[in-house]
């Protein structure tokens, strides 16, 4: 039996589909299925859709549009979305020159730097959604051993391409910005390019694999940042 998400009207024109389960491939498939359904069947009724790890927010054109959706939600038959099989390979230099928090993080987890790097780069992550900054990917799959509280005092500036850990997440800063995550390396890949269409190369459901590179290769790639491979 299909378990439908719970829908809550947050305001007259803003509502949220909410799932009571932990982030997973199965949940992401359900979320993307509902987003696909909305875009096909209700496209002229809403202004915007935003996705989180366990929710999908919908900004409706009018209160009547939201009410109509709410009245009919129990009748909808929404098929889970087939997740893409594409895996992007992202080069990362874990050298201390680019990962200023790498050593301290390894000590805090009572492991060597090499073990930390091996753990971080050994798994395949799932891209769930974009947020925070244009091109910032929210990834699921960080090993439990690397879960780390965010910094109590954020850095005033983090370099573009910095690979970081914060809470149960890992991610890549697409541009220079303040940041409260622990920096463990840097990638030469361009994550967001407003001159491209679309400006990001990944989509929710894609997989991400980090591949360690040495500092010499990093400096070479920074001269002409490559497009990621899959």
PyMOL CGO cylinders between C-alpha atoms (Angstrom):
from pymol import cmd
from pymol.cgo import CYLINDER

trace = [
    CYLINDER, 0.00, 0.00, 0.00, 1.32, 3.39, -1.01, 0.3, 1, 1, 1, 1, 1, 1,
    CYLINDER, 1.32, 3.39, -1.01, 1.98, 5.75, 1.91, 0.3, 1, 1, 1, 1, 1, 1,
    CYLINDER, 1.98, 5.75, 1.91, 1.34, 9.28, 0.71, 0.3, 1, 1, 1, 1, 1, 1,
    CYLINDER, 1.34, 9.28, 0.71, 3.26, 12.24, 2.11, 0.3, 1, 1, 1, 1, 1, 1,
    CYLINDER, 3.26, 12.24, 2.11, 1.52, 14.52, 4.60, 0.3, 1, 1, 1, 1, 1, 1,
    CYLINDER, 1.52, 14.52, 4.60, 0.53, 17.88, 3.14, 0.3, 1, 1, 1, 1, 1, 1,
    CYLINDER, 0.53, 17.88, 3.14, 0.49, 21.03, 5.27, 0.3, 1, 1, 1, 1, 1, 1,
    CYLINDER, 0.49, 21.03, 5.27, -0.64, 24.49, 4.18, 0.3, 1, 1, 1, 1, 1, 1,
    CYLINDER, -0.64, 24.49, 4.18, 1.94, 26.85, 5.68, 0.3, 1, 1, 1, 1, 1, 1,
    CYLINDER, 1.94, 26.85, 5.68, 0.28, 29.99, 4.30, 0.3, 1, 1, 1, 1, 1, 1,
    CYLINDER, 0.28, 29.99, 4.30, -2.59, 30.65, 1.87, 0.3, 1, 1, 1, 1, 1, 1,
    CYLINDER, -2.59, 30.65, 1.87, -0.25, 30.04, -1.09, 0.3, 1, 1, 1, 1, 1, 1,
    CYLINDER, -0.25, 30.04, -1.09, 2.60, 27.97, 0.39, 0.3, 1, 1, 1, 1, 1, 1,
    CYLINDER, 2.60, 27.97, 0.39, 2.41, 24.30, 1.29, 0.3, 1, 1, 1, 1, 1, 1,
    CYLINDER, 2.41, 24.30, 1.29, 4.69, 21.38, 2.05, 0.3, 1, 1, 1, 1, 1, 1,
    CYLINDER, 4.69, 21.38, 2.05, 4.70, 17.69, 1.25, 0.3, 1, 1, 1, 1, 1, 1,
    CYLINDER, 4.70, 17.69, 1.25, 6.43, 15.93, 4.15, 0.3, 1, 1, 1, 1, 1, 1,
    CYLINDER, 6.43, 15.93, 4.15, 7.67, 12.36, 4.52, 0.3, 1, 1, 1, 1, 1, 1,
    CYLINDER, 7.67, 12.36, 4.52, 8.30, 10.87, 7.96, 0.3, 1, 1, 1, 1, 1, 1,
    CYLINDER, 8.30, 10.87, 7.96, 11.38, 8.85, 7.09, 0.3, 1, 1, 1, 1, 1, 1,
    CYLINDER, 11.38, 8.85, 7.09, 15.13, 9.33, 6.91, 0.3, 1, 1, 1, 1, 1, 1,
    CYLINDER, 15.13, 9.33, 6.91, 16.80, 10.54, 3.69, 0.3, 1, 1, 1, 1, 1, 1,
    CYLINDER, 16.80, 10.54, 3.69, 17.45, 7.62, 1.35, 0.3, 1, 1, 1, 1, 1, 1,
    CYLINDER, 17.45, 7.62, 1.35, 17.41, 6.65, -2.32, 0.3, 1, 1, 1, 1, 1, 1,
    CYLINDER, 17.41, 6.65, -2.32, 13.88, 5.32, -1.83, 0.3, 1, 1, 1, 1, 1, 1,
    CYLINDER, 13.88, 5.32, -1.83, 12.64, 8.61, -0.37, 0.3, 1, 1, 1, 1, 1, 1,
    CYLINDER, 12.64, 8.61, -0.37, 14.40, 10.66, -3.05, 0.3, 1, 1, 1, 1, 1, 1,
    CYLINDER, 14.40, 10.66, -3.05, 12.69, 8.53, -5.70, 0.3, 1, 1, 1, 1, 1, 1,
    CYLINDER, 12.69, 8.53, -5.70, 9.31, 9.33, -4.13, 0.3, 1, 1, 1, 1, 1, 1,
    CYLINDER, 9.31, 9.33, -4.13, 10.08, 13.06, -3.92, 0.3, 1, 1, 1, 1, 1, 1,
    CYLINDER, 10.08, 13.06, -3.92, 11.19, 13.26, -7.52, 0.3, 1, 1, 1, 1, 1, 1,
    CYLINDER, 11.19, 13.26, -7.52, 8.08, 11.31, -8.53, 0.3, 1, 1, 1, 1, 1, 1,
    CYLINDER, 8.08, 11.31, -8.53, 5.86, 13.94, -6.88, 0.3, 1, 1, 1, 1, 1, 1,
    CYLINDER, 5.86, 13.94, -6.88, 7.85, 16.78, -8.44, 0.3, 1, 1, 1, 1, 1, 1,
    CYLINDER, 7.85, 16.78, -8.44, 7.50, 15.17, -11.86, 0.3, 1, 1, 1, 1, 1, 1,
    CYLINDER, 7.50, 15.17, -11.86, 3.76, 14.68, -11.27, 0.3, 1, 1, 1, 1, 1, 1,
    CYLINDER, 3.76, 14.68, -11.27, 3.30, 18.32, -10.24, 0.3, 1, 1, 1, 1, 1, 1,
    CYLINDER, 3.30, 18.32, -10.24, 5.18, 19.60, -13.28, 0.3, 1, 1, 1, 1, 1, 1,
    CYLINDER, 5.18, 19.60, -13.28, 3.07, 17.46, -15.61, 0.3, 1, 1, 1, 1, 1, 1,
    CYLINDER, 3.07, 17.46, -15.61, -0.38, 17.84, -14.03, 0.3, 1, 1, 1, 1, 1, 1,
    CYLINDER, -0.38, 17.84, -14.03, -0.28, 21.14, -12.09, 0.3, 1, 1, 1, 1, 1, 1,
    CYLINDER, -0.28, 21.14, -12.09, 2.29, 23.21, -13.97, 0.3, 1, 1, 1, 1, 1, 1,
    CYLINDER, 2.29, 23.21, -13.97, -0.01, 26.19, -14.50, 0.3, 1, 1, 1, 1, 1, 1,
    CYLINDER, -0.01, 26.19, -14.50, -1.07, 26.24, -10.83, 0.3, 1, 1, 1, 1, 1, 1,
    CYLINDER, -1.07, 26.24, -10.83, 2.22, 26.89, -9.02, 0.3, 1, 1, 1, 1, 1, 1,
    CYLINDER, 2.22, 26.89, -9.02, 5.08, 29.40, -9.14, 0.3, 1, 1, 1, 1, 1, 1,
    CYLINDER, 5.08, 29.40, -9.14, 7.95, 27.39, -7.67, 0.3, 1, 1, 1, 1, 1, 1,
    CYLINDER, 7.95, 27.39, -7.67, 8.90, 24.04, -6.14, 0.3, 1, 1, 1, 1, 1, 1,
    CYLINDER, 8.90, 24.04, -6.14, 11.75, 23.59, -3.65, 0.3, 1, 1, 1, 1, 1, 1,
    CYLINDER, 11.75, 23.59, -3.65, 13.06, 20.27, -2.41, 0.3, 1, 1, 1, 1, 1, 1,
    CYLINDER, 13.06, 20.27, -2.41, 14.70, 19.34, 0.91, 0.3, 1, 1, 1, 1, 1, 1,
    CYLINDER, 14.70, 19.34, 0.91, 15.90, 16.02, 2.30, 0.3, 1, 1, 1, 1, 1, 1,
    CYLINDER, 15.90, 16.02, 2.30, 12.45, 14.97, 3.54, 0.3, 1, 1, 1, 1, 1, 1,
    CYLINDER, 12.45, 14.97, 3.54, 10.07, 17.57, 2.12, 0.3, 1, 1, 1, 1, 1, 1,
    CYLINDER, 10.07, 17.57, 2.12, 8.93, 19.35, -1.03, 0.3, 1, 1, 1, 1, 1, 1,
    CYLINDER, 8.93, 19.35, -1.03, 7.65, 22.93, -0.75, 0.3, 1, 1, 1, 1, 1, 1,
    CYLINDER, 7.65, 22.93, -0.75, 5.20, 24.35, -3.28, 0.3, 1, 1, 1, 1, 1, 1,
    CYLINDER, 5.20, 24.35, -3.28, 4.44, 28.03, -3.89, 0.3, 1, 1, 1, 1, 1, 1,
    CYLINDER, 4.44, 28.03, -3.89, 0.99, 28.22, -5.49, 0.3, 1, 1, 1, 1, 1, 1,
    CYLINDER, 0.99, 28.22, -5.49, -0.43, 30.92, -7.75, 0.3, 1, 1, 1, 1, 1, 1,
    CYLINDER, -0.43, 30.92, -7.75, -3.55, 31.37, -5.64, 0.3, 1, 1, 1, 1, 1, 1,
    CYLINDER, -3.55, 31.37, -5.64, -5.12, 30.04, -2.42, 0.3, 1, 1, 1, 1, 1, 1,
    CYLINDER, -5.12, 30.04, -2.42, -7.72, 28.28, -4.58, 0.3, 1, 1, 1, 1, 1, 1,
    CYLINDER, -7.72, 28.28, -4.58, -4.99, 26.33, -6.39, 0.3, 1, 1, 1, 1, 1, 1,
    CYLINDER, -4.99, 26.33, -6.39, -3.58, 25.10, -3.09, 0.3, 1, 1, 1, 1, 1, 1,
    CYLINDER, -3.58, 25.10, -3.09, -7.01, 24.19, -1.79, 0.3, 1, 1, 1, 1, 1, 1,
    CYLINDER, -7.01, 24.19, -1.79, -7.80, 22.22, -4.95, 0.3, 1, 1, 1, 1, 1, 1,
    CYLINDER, -7.80, 22.22, -4.95, -4.57, 20.26, -4.61, 0.3, 1, 1, 1, 1, 1, 1,
    CYLINDER, -4.57, 20.26, -4.61, -5.19, 19.60, -0.93, 0.3, 1, 1, 1, 1, 1, 1,
    CYLINDER, -5.19, 19.60, -0.93, -8.72, 18.36, -1.64, 0.3, 1, 1, 1, 1, 1, 1,
    CYLINDER, -8.72, 18.36, -1.64, -7.55, 15.89, -4.28, 0.3, 1, 1, 1, 1, 1, 1,
    CYLINDER, -7.55, 15.89, -4.28, -4.26, 14.60, -2.87, 0.3, 1, 1, 1, 1, 1, 1,
    CYLINDER, -4.26, 14.60, -2.87, -5.73, 11.33, -1.58, 0.3, 1, 1, 1, 1, 1, 1,
    CYLINDER, -5.73, 11.33, -1.58, -6.84, 10.44, -5.13, 0.3, 1, 1, 1, 1, 1, 1,
    CYLINDER, -6.84, 10.44, -5.13, -3.44, 10.89, -6.77, 0.3, 1, 1, 1, 1, 1, 1,
    CYLINDER, -3.44, 10.89, -6.77, -1.45, 7.85, -7.89, 0.3, 1, 1, 1, 1, 1, 1,
    CYLINDER, -1.45, 7.85, -7.89, 2.16, 8.98, -8.09, 0.3, 1, 1, 1, 1, 1, 1,
    CYLINDER, 2.16, 8.98, -8.09, 4.84, 6.62, -9.36, 0.3, 1, 1, 1, 1, 1, 1,
    CYLINDER, 4.84, 6.62, -9.36, 8.34, 6.84, -7.81, 0.3, 1, 1, 1, 1, 1, 1,
    CYLINDER, 8.34, 6.84, -7.81, 10.88, 8.35, -10.17, 0.3, 1, 1, 1, 1, 1, 1,
    CYLINDER, 10.88, 8.35, -10.17, 13.62, 6.16, -11.64, 0.3, 1, 1, 1, 1, 1, 1,
    CYLINDER, 13.62, 6.16, -11.64, 16.88, 7.58, -10.28, 0.3, 1, 1, 1, 1, 1, 1,
    CYLINDER, 16.88, 7.58, -10.28, 19.62, 8.31, -12.82, 0.3, 1, 1, 1, 1, 1, 1,
    CYLINDER, 19.62, 8.31, -12.82, 22.44, 5.80, -13.08, 0.3, 1, 1, 1, 1, 1, 1,
    CYLINDER, 22.44, 5.80, -13.08, 25.01, 8.52, -13.85, 0.3, 1, 1, 1, 1, 1, 1,
    CYLINDER, 25.01, 8.52, -13.85, 27.99, 8.82, -11.46, 0.3, 1, 1, 1, 1, 1, 1,
    CYLINDER, 27.99, 8.82, -11.46, 30.12, 11.98, -11.64, 0.3, 1, 1, 1, 1, 1, 1,
    CYLINDER, 30.12, 11.98, -11.64, 33.82, 11.60, -10.82, 0.3, 1, 1, 1, 1, 1, 1,
    CYLINDER, 33.82, 11.60, -10.82, 35.06, 14.64, -8.91, 0.3, 1, 1, 1, 1, 1, 1,
    CYLINDER, 35.06, 14.64, -8.91, 38.82, 15.11, -8.40, 0.3, 1, 1, 1, 1, 1, 1,
    CYLINDER, 38.82, 15.11, -8.40, 39.74, 16.34, -4.91, 0.3, 1, 1, 1, 1, 1, 1,
    CYLINDER, 39.74, 16.34, -4.91, 43.11, 17.38, -3.54, 0.3, 1, 1, 1, 1, 1, 1,
    CYLINDER, 43.11, 17.38, -3.54, 43.20, 16.44, 0.14, 0.3, 1, 1, 1, 1, 1, 1,
    CYLINDER, 43.20, 16.44, 0.14, 46.59, 18.12, 0.69, 0.3, 1, 1, 1, 1, 1, 1,
    CYLINDER, 46.59, 18.12, 0.69, 46.75, 20.28, 3.87, 0.3, 1, 1, 1, 1, 1, 1,
    CYLINDER, 46.75, 20.28, 3.87, 47.39, 23.30, 1.61, 0.3, 1, 1, 1, 1, 1, 1,
    CYLINDER, 47.39, 23.30, 1.61, 43.78, 22.96, 0.44, 0.3, 1, 1, 1, 1, 1, 1,
    CYLINDER, 43.78, 22.96, 0.44, 42.25, 21.18, 3.44, 0.3, 1, 1, 1, 1, 1, 1,
    CYLINDER, 42.25, 21.18, 3.44, 43.09, 23.43, 6.36, 0.3, 1, 1, 1, 1, 1, 1,
    CYLINDER, 43.09, 23.43, 6.36, 40.88, 21.52, 8.81, 0.3, 1, 1, 1, 1, 1, 1,
    CYLINDER, 40.88, 21.52, 8.81, 41.93, 18.05, 7.66, 0.3, 1, 1, 1, 1, 1, 1,
    CYLINDER, 41.93, 18.05, 7.66, 44.48, 17.36, 10.41, 0.3, 1, 1, 1, 1, 1, 1,
    CYLINDER, 44.48, 17.36, 10.41, 42.35, 18.68, 13.26, 0.3, 1, 1, 1, 1, 1, 1,
    CYLINDER, 42.35, 18.68, 13.26, 39.33, 16.73, 12.01, 0.3, 1, 1, 1, 1, 1, 1,
    CYLINDER, 39.33, 16.73, 12.01, 41.33, 13.50, 11.86, 0.3, 1, 1, 1, 1, 1, 1,
    CYLINDER, 41.33, 13.50, 11.86, 42.52, 14.04, 15.43, 0.3, 1, 1, 1, 1, 1, 1,
    CYLINDER, 42.52, 14.04, 15.43, 38.98, 14.75, 16.65, 0.3, 1, 1, 1, 1, 1, 1,
    CYLINDER, 38.98, 14.75, 16.65, 37.81, 11.45, 15.16, 0.3, 1, 1, 1, 1, 1, 1,
    CYLINDER, 37.81, 11.45, 15.16, 40.85, 9.57, 16.48, 0.3, 1, 1, 1, 1, 1, 1,
    CYLINDER, 40.85, 9.57, 16.48, 42.00, 8.45, 13.06, 0.3, 1, 1, 1, 1, 1, 1,
    CYLINDER, 42.00, 8.45, 13.06, 44.87, 9.20, 10.73, 0.3, 1, 1, 1, 1, 1, 1,
    CYLINDER, 44.87, 9.20, 10.73, 44.54, 11.69, 7.88, 0.3, 1, 1, 1, 1, 1, 1,
    CYLINDER, 44.54, 11.69, 7.88, 44.93, 8.82, 5.40, 0.3, 1, 1, 1, 1, 1, 1,
    CYLINDER, 44.93, 8.82, 5.40, 42.06, 6.90, 6.98, 0.3, 1, 1, 1, 1, 1, 1,
    CYLINDER, 42.06, 6.90, 6.98, 39.85, 10.00, 6.90, 0.3, 1, 1, 1, 1, 1, 1,
    CYLINDER, 39.85, 10.00, 6.90, 40.62, 10.54, 3.21, 0.3, 1, 1, 1, 1, 1, 1,
    CYLINDER, 40.62, 10.54, 3.21, 39.99, 6.87, 2.45, 0.3, 1, 1, 1, 1, 1, 1,
    CYLINDER, 39.99, 6.87, 2.45, 36.63, 6.95, 4.24, 0.3, 1, 1, 1, 1, 1, 1,
    CYLINDER, 36.63, 6.95, 4.24, 35.52, 10.16, 2.54, 0.3, 1, 1, 1, 1, 1, 1,
    CYLINDER, 35.52, 10.16, 2.54, 36.51, 9.05, -0.96, 0.3, 1, 1, 1, 1, 1, 1,
    CYLINDER, 36.51, 9.05, -0.96, 35.51, 5.37, -0.73, 0.3, 1, 1, 1, 1, 1, 1,
    CYLINDER, 35.51, 5.37, -0.73, 31.74, 5.84, -0.88, 0.3, 1, 1, 1, 1, 1, 1,
    CYLINDER, 31.74, 5.84, -0.88, 29.38, 7.02, -3.60, 0.3, 1, 1, 1, 1, 1, 1,
    CYLINDER, 29.38, 7.02, -3.60, 27.15, 9.94, -2.61, 0.3, 1, 1, 1, 1, 1, 1,
    CYLINDER, 27.15, 9.94, -2.61, 23.67, 10.75, -3.89, 0.3, 1, 1, 1, 1, 1, 1,
    CYLINDER, 23.67, 10.75, -3.89, 22.81, 14.30, -4.97, 0.3, 1, 1, 1, 1, 1, 1,
    CYLINDER, 22.81, 14.30, -4.97, 19.46, 15.17, -3.37, 0.3, 1, 1, 1, 1, 1, 1,
    CYLINDER, 19.46, 15.17, -3.37, 19.02, 18.86, -4.11, 0.3, 1, 1, 1, 1, 1, 1,
    CYLINDER, 19.02, 18.86, -4.11, 20.72, 22.24, -4.54, 0.3, 1, 1, 1, 1, 1, 1,
    CYLINDER, 20.72, 22.24, -4.54, 20.59, 25.00, -1.92, 0.3, 1, 1, 1, 1, 1, 1,
    CYLINDER, 20.59, 25.00, -1.92, 22.45, 27.54, 0.24, 0.3, 1, 1, 1, 1, 1, 1,
    CYLINDER, 22.45, 27.54, 0.24, 24.38, 28.90, -2.78, 0.3, 1, 1, 1, 1, 1, 1,
    CYLINDER, 24.38, 28.90, -2.78, 23.82, 28.47, -6.55, 0.3, 1, 1, 1, 1, 1, 1,
    CYLINDER, 23.82, 28.47, -6.55, 25.41, 25.14, -7.41, 0.3, 1, 1, 1, 1, 1, 1,
    CYLINDER, 25.41, 25.14, -7.41, 25.83, 23.92, -3.81, 0.3, 1, 1, 1, 1, 1, 1,
    CYLINDER, 25.83, 23.92, -3.81, 24.97, 20.22, -3.81, 0.3, 1, 1, 1, 1, 1, 1,
    CYLINDER, 24.97, 20.22, -3.81, 23.38, 18.56, -0.80, 0.3, 1, 1, 1, 1, 1, 1,
    CYLINDER, 23.38, 18.56, -0.80, 24.73, 15.01, -0.77, 0.3, 1, 1, 1, 1, 1, 1,
    CYLINDER, 24.73, 15.01, -0.77, 23.64, 11.98, 1.20, 0.3, 1, 1, 1, 1, 1, 1,
    CYLINDER, 23.64, 11.98, 1.20, 25.96, 9.12, 2.15, 0.3, 1, 1, 1, 1, 1, 1,
    CYLINDER, 25.96, 9.12, 2.15, 28.70, 10.49, 4.41, 0.3, 1, 1, 1, 1, 1, 1,
    CYLINDER, 28.70, 10.49, 4.41, 30.06, 7.61, 6.55, 0.3, 1, 1, 1, 1, 1, 1,
    CYLINDER, 30.06, 7.61, 6.55, 28.88, 7.82, 10.17, 0.3, 1, 1, 1, 1, 1, 1,
    CYLINDER, 28.88, 7.82, 10.17, 32.49, 7.91, 11.39, 0.3, 1, 1, 1, 1, 1, 1,
    CYLINDER, 32.49, 7.91, 11.39, 32.91, 11.33, 9.73, 0.3, 1, 1, 1, 1, 1, 1,
    CYLINDER, 32.91, 11.33, 9.73, 29.77, 13.05, 11.06, 0.3, 1, 1, 1, 1, 1, 1,
    CYLINDER, 29.77, 13.05, 11.06, 31.01, 16.26, 12.68, 0.3, 1, 1, 1, 1, 1, 1,
    CYLINDER, 31.01, 16.26, 12.68, 29.22, 19.22, 14.31, 0.3, 1, 1, 1, 1, 1, 1,
    CYLINDER, 29.22, 19.22, 14.31, 29.56, 22.41, 12.32, 0.3, 1, 1, 1, 1, 1, 1,
    CYLINDER, 29.56, 22.41, 12.32, 32.05, 25.00, 13.48, 0.3, 1, 1, 1, 1, 1, 1,
    CYLINDER, 32.05, 25.00, 13.48, 30.94, 27.14, 16.39, 0.3, 1, 1, 1, 1, 1, 1,
    CYLINDER, 30.94, 27.14, 16.39, 32.56, 30.13, 14.67, 0.3, 1, 1, 1, 1, 1, 1,
    CYLINDER, 32.56, 30.13, 14.67, 32.18, 30.06, 10.86, 0.3, 1, 1, 1, 1, 1, 1,
    CYLINDER, 32.18, 30.06, 10.86, 35.05, 31.01, 8.58, 0.3, 1, 1, 1, 1, 1, 1,
    CYLINDER, 35.05, 31.01, 8.58, 34.66, 34.46, 7.09, 0.3, 1, 1, 1, 1, 1, 1,
    CYLINDER, 34.66, 34.46, 7.09, 35.72, 33.21, 3.67, 0.3, 1, 1, 1, 1, 1, 1,
    CYLINDER, 35.72, 33.21, 3.67, 35.97, 29.75, 2.11, 0.3, 1, 1, 1, 1, 1, 1,
    CYLINDER, 35.97, 29.75, 2.11, 37.58, 29.23, -1.31, 0.3, 1, 1, 1, 1, 1, 1,
    CYLINDER, 37.58, 29.23, -1.31, 35.50, 28.12, -4.28, 0.3, 1, 1, 1, 1, 1, 1,
    CYLINDER, 35.50, 28.12, -4.28, 35.81, 24.37, -4.76, 0.3, 1, 1, 1, 1, 1, 1,
    CYLINDER, 35.81, 24.37, -4.76, 36.48, 23.67, -1.09, 0.3, 1, 1, 1, 1, 1, 1,
    CYLINDER, 36.48, 23.67, -1.09, 35.29, 20.21, -0.02, 0.3, 1, 1, 1, 1, 1, 1,
    CYLINDER, 35.29, 20.21, -0.02, 33.89, 20.22, 3.48, 0.3, 1, 1, 1, 1, 1, 1,
    CYLINDER, 33.89, 20.22, 3.48, 32.07, 18.25, 6.17, 0.3, 1, 1, 1, 1, 1, 1,
    CYLINDER, 32.07, 18.25, 6.17, 29.31, 19.66, 8.35, 0.3, 1, 1, 1, 1, 1, 1,
    CYLINDER, 29.31, 19.66, 8.35, 26.97, 17.59, 10.51, 0.3, 1, 1, 1, 1, 1, 1,
    CYLINDER, 26.97, 17.59, 10.51, 26.03, 14.45, 8.58, 0.3, 1, 1, 1, 1, 1, 1,
    CYLINDER, 26.03, 14.45, 8.58, 26.73, 16.09, 5.22, 0.3, 1, 1, 1, 1, 1, 1,
    CYLINDER, 26.73, 16.09, 5.22, 29.63, 16.69, 2.87, 0.3, 1, 1, 1, 1, 1, 1,
    CYLINDER, 29.63, 16.69, 2.87, 29.63, 19.18, 0.04, 0.3, 1, 1, 1, 1, 1, 1,
    CYLINDER, 29.63, 19.18, 0.04, 31.62, 21.48, -2.25, 0.3, 1, 1, 1, 1, 1, 1,
    CYLINDER, 31.62, 21.48, -2.25, 31.48, 25.27, -2.01, 0.3, 1, 1, 1, 1, 1, 1,
    CYLINDER, 31.48, 25.27, -2.01, 30.71, 26.48, -5.57, 0.3, 1, 1, 1, 1, 1, 1,
    CYLINDER, 30.71, 26.48, -5.57, 32.02, 30.01, -4.95, 0.3, 1, 1, 1, 1, 1, 1,
    CYLINDER, 32.02, 30.01, -4.95, 33.88, 32.00, -2.32, 0.3, 1, 1, 1, 1, 1, 1,
    CYLINDER, 33.88, 32.00, -2.32, 31.61, 32.55, 0.66, 0.3, 1, 1, 1, 1, 1, 1,
    CYLINDER, 31.61, 32.55, 0.66, 31.49, 32.42, 4.45, 0.3, 1, 1, 1, 1, 1, 1,
    CYLINDER, 31.49, 32.42, 4.45, 31.12, 28.87, 5.71, 0.3, 1, 1, 1, 1, 1, 1,
    CYLINDER, 31.12, 28.87, 5.71, 30.77, 26.86, 8.89, 0.3, 1, 1, 1, 1, 1, 1,
    CYLINDER, 30.77, 26.86, 8.89, 31.82, 23.43, 7.62, 0.3, 1, 1, 1, 1, 1, 1,
    CYLINDER, 31.82, 23.43, 7.62, 35.23, 21.78, 8.12, 0.3, 1, 1, 1, 1, 1, 1,
    CYLINDER, 35.23, 21.78, 8.12, 37.45, 22.11, 5.03, 0.3, 1, 1, 1, 1, 1, 1,
    CYLINDER, 37.45, 22.11, 5.03, 39.19, 18.84, 4.14, 0.3, 1, 1, 1, 1, 1, 1,
    CYLINDER, 39.19, 18.84, 4.14, 40.25, 19.48, 0.53, 0.3, 1, 1, 1, 1, 1, 1,
    CYLINDER, 40.25, 19.48, 0.53, 39.50, 21.29, -2.69, 0.3, 1, 1, 1, 1, 1, 1,
    CYLINDER, 39.50, 21.29, -2.69, 38.27, 20.36, -6.16, 0.3, 1, 1, 1, 1, 1, 1,
    CYLINDER, 38.27, 20.36, -6.16, 39.24, 22.21, -9.36, 0.3, 1, 1, 1, 1, 1, 1,
    CYLINDER, 39.24, 22.21, -9.36, 35.81, 21.53, -10.89, 0.3, 1, 1, 1, 1, 1, 1,
    CYLINDER, 35.81, 21.53, -10.89, 33.55, 24.47, -11.72, 0.3, 1, 1, 1, 1, 1, 1,
    CYLINDER, 33.55, 24.47, -11.72, 30.22, 23.80, -10.00, 0.3, 1, 1, 1, 1, 1, 1,
    CYLINDER, 30.22, 23.80, -10.00, 28.21, 26.78, -11.21, 0.3, 1, 1, 1, 1, 1, 1,
    CYLINDER, 28.21, 26.78, -11.21, 28.61, 28.70, -14.48, 0.3, 1, 1, 1, 1, 1, 1,
    CYLINDER, 28.61, 28.70, -14.48, 25.90, 31.28, -15.27, 0.3, 1, 1, 1, 1, 1, 1,
    CYLINDER, 25.90, 31.28, -15.27, 27.07, 31.29, -18.90, 0.3, 1, 1, 1, 1, 1, 1,
    CYLINDER, 27.07, 31.29, -18.90, 26.08, 27.64, -19.33, 0.3, 1, 1, 1, 1, 1, 1,
    CYLINDER, 26.08, 27.64, -19.33, 22.56, 26.33, -19.87, 0.3, 1, 1, 1, 1, 1, 1,
    CYLINDER, 22.56, 26.33, -19.87, 21.85, 24.81, -17.44, 0.3, 1, 1, 1, 1, 1, 1,
    CYLINDER, 21.85, 24.81, -17.44, 24.39, 26.51, -15.15, 0.3, 1, 1, 1, 1, 1, 1,
    CYLINDER, 24.39, 26.51, -15.15, 24.95, 23.30, -13.11, 0.3, 1, 1, 1, 1, 1, 1,
    CYLINDER, 24.95, 23.30, -13.11, 26.02, 19.93, -14.51, 0.3, 1, 1, 1, 1, 1, 1,
    CYLINDER, 26.02, 19.93, -14.51, 24.28, 17.62, -12.04, 0.3, 1, 1, 1, 1, 1, 1,
    CYLINDER, 24.28, 17.62, -12.04, 20.64, 16.88, -11.32, 0.3, 1, 1, 1, 1, 1, 1,
    CYLINDER, 20.64, 16.88, -11.32, 18.97, 15.44, -8.19, 0.3, 1, 1, 1, 1, 1, 1,
    CYLINDER, 18.97, 15.44, -8.19, 19.39, 11.68, -8.27, 0.3, 1, 1, 1, 1, 1, 1,
    CYLINDER, 19.39, 11.68, -8.27, 22.89, 11.74, -9.79, 0.3, 1, 1, 1, 1, 1, 1,
    CYLINDER, 22.89, 11.74, -9.79, 25.71, 10.05, -7.89, 0.3, 1, 1, 1, 1, 1, 1,
    CYLINDER, 25.71, 10.05, -7.89, 28.99, 11.70, -6.89, 0.3, 1, 1, 1, 1, 1, 1,
    CYLINDER, 28.99, 11.70, -6.89, 32.34, 9.94, -6.36, 0.3, 1, 1, 1, 1, 1, 1,
    CYLINDER, 32.34, 9.94, -6.36, 35.35, 11.83, -5.01, 0.3, 1, 1, 1, 1, 1, 1,
    CYLINDER, 35.35, 11.83, -5.01, 38.71, 10.83, -6.48, 0.3, 1, 1, 1, 1, 1, 1,
    CYLINDER, 38.71, 10.83, -6.48, 41.90, 11.90, -4.63, 0.3, 1, 1, 1, 1, 1, 1,
    CYLINDER, 41.90, 11.90, -4.63, 44.56, 13.74, -6.65, 0.3, 1, 1, 1, 1, 1, 1,
    CYLINDER, 44.56, 13.74, -6.65, 47.96, 15.07, -5.59, 0.3, 1, 1, 1, 1, 1, 1,
    CYLINDER, 47.96, 15.07, -5.59, 48.91, 18.72, -5.34, 0.3, 1, 1, 1, 1, 1, 1,
    CYLINDER, 48.91, 18.72, -5.34, 50.81, 18.75, -8.64, 0.3, 1, 1, 1, 1, 1, 1,
    CYLINDER, 50.81, 18.75, -8.64, 47.76, 17.52, -10.57, 0.3, 1, 1, 1, 1, 1, 1,
    CYLINDER, 47.76, 17.52, -10.57, 45.56, 19.95, -8.66, 0.3, 1, 1, 1, 1, 1, 1,
    CYLINDER, 45.56, 19.95, -8.66, 47.67, 22.94, -9.63, 0.3, 1, 1, 1, 1, 1, 1,
    CYLINDER, 47.67, 22.94, -9.63, 47.68, 21.81, -13.26, 0.3, 1, 1, 1, 1, 1, 1,
    CYLINDER, 47.68, 21.81, -13.26, 43.89, 21.41, -13.34, 0.3, 1, 1, 1, 1, 1, 1,
    CYLINDER, 43.89, 21.41, -13.34, 43.34, 24.79, -11.70, 0.3, 1, 1, 1, 1, 1, 1,
    CYLINDER, 43.34, 24.79, -11.70, 44.94, 26.44, -14.74, 0.3, 1, 1, 1, 1, 1, 1,
    CYLINDER, 44.94, 26.44, -14.74, 41.98, 25.24, -16.83, 0.3, 1, 1, 1, 1, 1, 1,
    CYLINDER, 41.98, 25.24, -16.83, 39.22, 23.78, -14.60, 0.3, 1, 1, 1, 1, 1, 1,
    CYLINDER, 39.22, 23.78, -14.60, 37.80, 20.67, -16.30, 0.3, 1, 1, 1, 1, 1, 1,
    CYLINDER, 37.80, 20.67, -16.30, 34.23, 19.55, -16.74, 0.3, 1, 1, 1, 1, 1, 1,
    CYLINDER, 34.23, 19.55, -16.74, 33.58, 16.53, -14.49, 0.3, 1, 1, 1, 1, 1, 1,
    CYLINDER, 33.58, 16.53, -14.49, 33.57, 13.05, -16.01, 0.3, 1, 1, 1, 1, 1, 1,
    CYLINDER, 33.57, 13.05, -16.01, 31.01, 10.29, -15.57, 0.3, 1, 1, 1, 1, 1, 1,
]
cmd.load_cgo(trace, "trace")
